[in-house]
Amino acid sequence: MPKILMIIAPENFRDEEYFEPKKIFEEEGFSVATASTKTGEIKGMLGGIAKADLMIEDARAEEYDAVLVVGGRGASVFFNDKKLHSLLQSFYKQGKLTTAICVSPTTLANAGLLEGKRATVWADEELIEKLRDRGAKYTGLAITIDGQIVTANGPKAAKEFGREIVNILKGE
């Protein structure tokens, strides 16, 4: 049974980008853990409540099959978060699925994981430029898959994003 680590901001994560993929993963029988910079209840931008099971620094890539960094207003706290960058780099180096949605592909870019990769991000000129500045090939698509990197552009793509991750992990 695949295990997925979902990363959410300590406040103002984007509800659909967390709850919709999580529901899809759990319906498929996948195990889901949620990490943040604090544990316990965390409120999303639209009022949804998620529970962070562990701190980012306590997460180990070898214990999971994939990582998903959720977006939302609060996710900008991770753009320059060295602990999260290190964790994401560890997932990538181990050949595991490394994914992000909305503004969070910026975190992947800042962690050095999008150099030469095709990727998408929330349609904001500043964020698009950040990706390009770090060597990414911005696609403008709702979802972009390039090897083990999967990026999505926002809440409208959340369900399809979740399904794509499931399909990849199931080898479909």
Buried (B, 14 or more C-beta within 10 A) or exposed (E): EBBBBBBBBBBBBBBBBBBBBBBBBEEBEBBBBBBBBEBEEBBBBEEBEBEBBBEBEEBEBEEBBBBBBBBBBBBBBBBEBEEBBEBBBBBBEEEBBBBBBBBBBBBBBBBEBBEEBBBBBBEBEEBBEBBBEBBBBBBEBBBBBBEBBBBBBBBEBBBBBBBBBBEBBEEE
